[in-house]
Amino acid sequence: MTKKLSEYRYELKYAIDPIAFSSFLHVLHLHPAGFKTTYPDRRVNNVYFDNLHFQSCQENLSGISNRTKIRYRWYGDFENFTDGKLEFKIKNNALGCKEYLELENPNSVPELAKEVNEKLKRSDLFPSLINSYNRSYYIDNSNKFRLTVDHDVSYWLPNNFRNIDTPIFIDEKQIIEIKFDQENHKLFNAIASHFPFRLTKHSKYVNGILNLVY
């Protein structure tokens, strides 16, 4: 049985080129909402699962409003692989929530794939992509708006997992995500008005698949 990690909330993104990132940091540090670091930076790692038709990727590209992405996530070094959880990122238009499932400490990607299919009573899921990135965490003075900055987003195909020193693809963009509860939606315009950037649709999973598979 899955457990909830979060309620439905808004998850809005900016994808910023490196040349503009210093401008973003300047704006962030001067923002009247008083964004401050809320958690030490850490490395985020994911193994994504899809079927042979890449249904999860195709649903995102087709703009399907209600969809679920499956990934195994752990933090820190790659050696911490056994410490992860299976996450279900559920999207409903701009709203998203997460559920998770505890696994039995898989020691390898093949073990992980076997357990995922067994737990979900499926046989069609396979590890389709691996990525890893550094994440910084911020929160505003009201504690209503959380902001994360992801950079050094590196990608591997699962059969390259052991060759972790040489990613197949590195995305130079910095991915900024602002997360807030539904009841604070009307306050978001005041937050966004100080960021001179355009909100965009961005999926690390889709970006990796488009660059490594298609």
C-alpha positions as a Markdown table, in Angstrom:
| # | Residue | x | y | z |
|---|---|---|---|---|
| 1 | Met | 0.0 | 0.0 | 0.0 |
| 2 | Thr | 1.3 | 3.4 | -0.9 |
| 3 | Lys | 1.7 | 6.2 | 1.6 |
| 4 | Lys | 1.2 | 9.9 | 1.0 |
| 5 | Leu | 4.2 | 12.2 | 0.9 |
| 6 | Ser | 2.2 | 15.4 | 0.2 |
| 7 | Glu | -1.2 | 16.7 | -0.5 |
| 8 | Tyr | -2.1 | 18.2 | -3.9 |
| 9 | Arg | -0.2 | 21.5 | -4.4 |
| 10 | Tyr | 1.0 | 23.8 | -7.1 |
| 11 | Glu | 4.4 | 23.0 | -8.6 |
| 12 | Leu | 5.5 | 25.7 | -11.1 |
| 13 | Lys | 8.8 | 25.8 | -12.8 |
| 14 | Tyr | 11.4 | 28.1 | -14.5 |
| 15 | Ala | 14.1 | 26.6 | -16.7 |
| 16 | Ile | 17.0 | 29.1 | -16.8 |
| 17 | Asp | 20.1 | 29.2 | -19.0 |
| 18 | Pro | 23.4 | 29.4 | -17.1 |
| 19 | Ile | 24.0 | 32.9 | -18.4 |
| 20 | Ala | 20.9 | 34.2 | -16.7 |
| 21 | Phe | 21.3 | 32.2 | -13.5 |
| 22 | Ser | 23.4 | 34.8 | -11.7 |
| 23 | Ser | 20.6 | 37.3 | -12.4 |
| 24 | Phe | 18.1 | 34.9 | -10.8 |
| 25 | Leu | 20.2 | 34.5 | -7.7 |
| 26 | His | 20.5 | 38.3 | -7.4 |
| 27 | Val | 16.7 | 38.6 | -7.6 |
| 28 | Leu | 16.2 | 35.7 | -5.2 |
| 29 | His | 18.4 | 37.3 | -2.5 |
| 30 | Leu | 16.7 | 40.7 | -2.9 |
| 31 | His | 13.2 | 39.3 | -3.1 |
| 32 | Pro | 10.8 | 41.1 | -0.7 |
| 33 | Ala | 9.4 | 37.7 | 0.4 |
| 34 | Gly | 12.7 | 37.1 | 2.2 |
| 35 | Phe | 13.6 | 33.7 | 0.7 |
| 36 | Lys | 16.2 | 31.9 | 2.8 |
| 37 | Thr | 18.0 | 28.6 | 2.8 |
| 38 | Thr | 15.9 | 26.0 | 4.6 |
| 39 | Tyr | 17.9 | 22.8 | 4.1 |
| 40 | Pro | 21.5 | 22.0 | 3.2 |
| 41 | Asp | 22.2 | 21.3 | -0.5 |
| 42 | Arg | 22.1 | 17.6 | -1.4 |
| 43 | Arg | 22.4 | 15.3 | -4.3 |
| 44 | Val | 19.1 | 13.8 | -5.6 |
| 45 | Asn | 19.2 | 10.5 | -7.6 |
| 46 | Asn | 16.4 | 8.8 | -9.5 |
| 47 | Val | 15.7 | 5.7 | -11.5 |
| 48 | Tyr | 12.6 | 6.2 | -13.6 |
| 49 | Phe | 10.3 | 3.4 | -14.7 |
| 50 | Asp | 8.2 | 3.2 | -17.9 |
| 51 | Asn | 6.8 | 0.6 | -20.2 |
| 52 | Leu | 8.2 | -0.4 | -23.6 |
| 53 | His | 5.9 | 2.2 | -25.3 |
| 54 | Phe | 7.3 | 4.9 | -23.0 |
| 55 | Gln | 3.8 | 5.7 | -21.9 |
| 56 | Ser | 4.7 | 8.0 | -19.1 |
| 57 | Cys | 6.9 | 10.1 | -21.4 |
| 58 | Gln | 4.2 | 10.1 | -24.2 |
| 59 | Glu | 1.5 | 11.2 | -21.8 |
| 60 | Asn | 3.5 | 14.2 | -20.7 |
| 61 | Leu | 4.3 | 15.2 | -24.3 |
| 62 | Ser | 0.6 | 14.8 | -25.3 |
| 63 | Gly | -0.5 | 17.1 | -22.4 |
| 64 | Ile | -2.5 | 14.4 | -20.6 |
| 65 | Ser | -3.9 | 16.2 | -17.5 |
| 66 | Asn | -4.0 | 13.3 | -15.1 |
| 67 | Arg | -0.9 | 11.1 | -15.2 |
| 68 | Thr | 1.5 | 9.3 | -12.8 |
| 69 | Lys | 5.3 | 9.0 | -13.0 |
| 70 | Ile | 7.1 | 6.2 | -11.2 |
| 71 | Arg | 10.6 | 6.6 | -9.9 |
| 72 | Tyr | 13.0 | 5.2 | -7.3 |
| 73 | Arg | 14.6 | 8.1 | -5.4 |
| 74 | Trp | 17.5 | 8.3 | -3.0 |
| 75 | Tyr | 19.8 | 11.1 | -1.7 |
| 76 | Gly | 23.5 | 11.6 | -1.4 |
| 77 | Asp | 26.1 | 9.4 | -3.1 |
| 78 | Phe | 25.3 | 6.6 | -5.6 |
| 79 | Glu | 26.5 | 4.2 | -2.9 |
| 80 | Asn | 23.3 | 5.1 | -0.9 |
| 81 | Phe | 21.2 | 3.3 | -3.6 |
| 82 | Thr | 19.7 | 0.9 | -1.1 |
| 83 | Asp | 18.2 | 3.7 | 1.0 |
| 84 | Gly | 15.6 | 4.9 | -1.5 |
| 85 | Lys | 11.9 | 4.8 | -1.9 |
| 86 | Leu | 9.6 | 4.1 | -4.8 |
| 87 | Glu | 7.7 | 7.4 | -5.5 |
| 88 | Phe | 4.6 | 8.0 | -7.5 |
| 89 | Lys | 4.4 | 11.6 | -8.7 |
| 90 | Ile | 0.8 | 12.2 | -9.5 |
| 91 | Lys | -0.1 | 15.2 | -11.7 |
| 92 | Asn | -3.5 | 16.9 | -12.3 |
| 93 | Asn | -2.8 | 19.9 | -14.5 |
| 94 | Ala | -0.6 | 22.3 | -12.5 |
| 95 | Leu | -1.3 | 20.4 | -9.3 |
| 96 | Gly | 0.8 | 17.6 | -8.0 |
| 97 | Cys | 1.2 | 15.2 | -5.1 |
| 98 | Lys | 3.5 | 12.3 | -4.2 |
| 99 | Glu | 2.9 | 8.9 | -2.8 |
| 100 | Tyr | 5.6 | 6.4 | -1.9 |
| 101 | Leu | 6.1 | 2.7 | -1.3 |
| 102 | Glu | 8.8 | 1.2 | 0.9 |
| 103 | Leu | 11.0 | -1.5 | -0.8 |
| 104 | Glu | 13.2 | -4.2 | 0.6 |
| 105 | Asn | 16.6 | -2.5 | 0.0 |
| 106 | Pro | 17.4 | -3.6 | -3.5 |
| 107 | Asn | 21.2 | -3.8 | -4.2 |
| 108 | Ser | 21.1 | -3.3 | -8.0 |
| 109 | Val | 18.9 | -1.9 | -10.8 |
| 110 | Pro | 17.9 | -5.4 | -11.9 |
| 111 | Glu | 16.8 | -6.3 | -8.3 |
| 112 | Leu | 15.0 | -3.0 | -8.1 |
| 113 | Ala | 13.1 | -3.6 | -11.4 |
| 114 | Lys | 12.1 | -7.1 | -10.3 |
| 115 | Glu | 10.7 | -5.8 | -7.0 |
| 116 | Val | 8.9 | -2.9 | -8.5 |
| 117 | Asn | 7.0 | -5.2 | -10.9 |
| 118 | Glu | 6.2 | -7.6 | -8.1 |
| 119 | Lys | 5.0 | -4.9 | -5.7 |
| 120 | Leu | 2.8 | -3.3 | -8.3 |
| 121 | Lys | 1.6 | -6.6 | -9.7 |
| 122 | Arg | 2.9 | -5.7 | -13.2 |
| 123 | Ser | 5.3 | -7.2 | -15.6 |
| 124 | Asp | 5.8 | -4.4 | -18.2 |
| 125 | Leu | 7.8 | -1.8 | -16.2 |
| 126 | Phe | 11.5 | -1.4 | -16.8 |
| 127 | Pro | 14.2 | 1.1 | -15.7 |
| 128 | Ser | 14.1 | 3.6 | -18.5 |
| 129 | Leu | 16.4 | 6.4 | -17.3 |
| 130 | Ile | 18.7 | 7.5 | -14.4 |
| 131 | Asn | 19.4 | 11.0 | -13.5 |
| 132 | Ser | 21.2 | 12.9 | -10.7 |
| 133 | Tyr | 21.4 | 16.6 | -9.7 |
| 134 | Asn | 22.3 | 19.0 | -6.9 |
| 135 | Arg | 19.4 | 20.6 | -5.2 |
| 136 | Ser | 19.3 | 23.8 | -3.1 |
| 137 | Tyr | 16.3 | 24.5 | -0.8 |
| 138 | Tyr | 14.7 | 27.9 | 0.0 |
| 139 | Ile | 11.5 | 29.1 | 1.8 |
| 140 | Asp | 9.9 | 32.5 | 2.1 |
| 141 | Asn | 9.3 | 34.4 | 5.4 |
| 142 | Ser | 5.6 | 33.3 | 5.5 |
| 143 | Asn | 6.6 | 29.6 | 5.1 |
| 144 | Lys | 4.0 | 29.3 | 2.4 |
| 145 | Phe | 6.3 | 29.2 | -0.7 |
| 146 | Arg | 9.0 | 26.6 | -1.0 |
| 147 | Leu | 11.6 | 27.0 | -3.8 |
| 148 | Thr | 14.2 | 24.5 | -5.0 |
| 149 | Val | 17.0 | 25.0 | -7.5 |
| 150 | Asp | 18.3 | 22.0 | -9.4 |
| 151 | His | 21.6 | 22.2 | -11.3 |
| 152 | Asp | 24.2 | 19.9 | -12.7 |
| 153 | Val | 21.4 | 17.6 | -14.0 |
| 154 | Ser | 23.2 | 14.5 | -15.3 |
| 155 | Tyr | 21.6 | 11.6 | -17.2 |
| 156 | Trp | 22.5 | 7.9 | -17.8 |
| 157 | Leu | 20.8 | 5.0 | -19.4 |
| 158 | Pro | 20.4 | 2.1 | -16.9 |
| 159 | Asn | 23.0 | 0.0 | -18.6 |
| 160 | Asn | 25.5 | 2.8 | -18.0 |
| 161 | Phe | 24.7 | 3.1 | -14.3 |
| 162 | Arg | 28.1 | 1.7 | -13.2 |
| 163 | Asn | 30.0 | 4.2 | -15.3 |
| 164 | Ile | 28.9 | 7.1 | -13.0 |
| 165 | Asp | 31.9 | 9.3 | -13.8 |
| 166 | Thr | 30.8 | 9.9 | -17.4 |
| 167 | Pro | 27.1 | 10.9 | -17.8 |
| 168 | Ile | 25.8 | 10.5 | -21.3 |
| 169 | Phe | 24.0 | 13.9 | -21.2 |
| 170 | Ile | 24.3 | 16.9 | -18.9 |
| 171 | Asp | 21.6 | 19.6 | -19.0 |
| 172 | Glu | 23.1 | 23.0 | -18.5 |
| 173 | Lys | 19.8 | 24.6 | -17.5 |
| 174 | Gln | 19.0 | 25.4 | -13.9 |
| 175 | Ile | 15.5 | 24.2 | -12.9 |
| 176 | Ile | 13.7 | 26.3 | -10.4 |
| 177 | Glu | 10.5 | 25.0 | -8.9 |
| 178 | Ile | 8.1 | 26.9 | -6.6 |
| 179 | Lys | 5.7 | 24.8 | -4.6 |
| 180 | Phe | 2.8 | 26.0 | -2.6 |
| 181 | Asp | -0.6 | 24.9 | -1.3 |
| 182 | Gln | -3.8 | 25.5 | -3.3 |
| 183 | Glu | -5.1 | 28.0 | -0.8 |
| 184 | Asn | -2.1 | 30.3 | -1.5 |
| 185 | His | -2.6 | 30.4 | -5.2 |
| 186 | Lys | -3.8 | 34.1 | -5.2 |
| 187 | Leu | -0.6 | 35.1 | -3.4 |
| 188 | Phe | 1.6 | 33.6 | -6.0 |
| 189 | Asn | 1.4 | 36.6 | -8.5 |
| 190 | Ala | 3.0 | 38.8 | -5.9 |
| 191 | Ile | 5.9 | 36.3 | -5.6 |
| 192 | Ala | 6.3 | 35.8 | -9.3 |
| 193 | Ser | 6.1 | 39.5 | -10.2 |
| 194 | His | 9.7 | 39.9 | -8.9 |
| 195 | Phe | 11.1 | 37.1 | -11.0 |
| 196 | Pro | 11.8 | 38.4 | -14.6 |
| 197 | Phe | 11.5 | 35.0 | -16.1 |
| 198 | Arg | 8.7 | 33.0 | -17.8 |
| 199 | Leu | 7.2 | 30.0 | -16.2 |
| 200 | Thr | 7.6 | 26.9 | -18.4 |
| 201 | Lys | 6.7 | 23.3 | -18.6 |
| 202 | His | 9.7 | 21.2 | -17.9 |
| 203 | Ser | 10.1 | 17.5 | -17.1 |
| 204 | Lys | 13.6 | 16.1 | -16.3 |
| 205 | Tyr | 12.4 | 12.7 | -17.2 |
| 206 | Val | 11.0 | 13.7 | -20.6 |
| 207 | Asn | 14.1 | 15.8 | -21.3 |
| 208 | Gly | 16.4 | 12.9 | -20.6 |
| 209 | Ile | 14.4 | 10.5 | -22.8 |
| 210 | Leu | 14.3 | 13.0 | -25.7 |
| 211 | Asn | 18.0 | 13.4 | -25.5 |
| 212 | Leu | 19.1 | 9.8 | -24.9 |
| 213 | Val | 16.4 | 7.6 | -26.5 |
| 214 | Tyr | 14.5 | 9.5 | -29.3 |
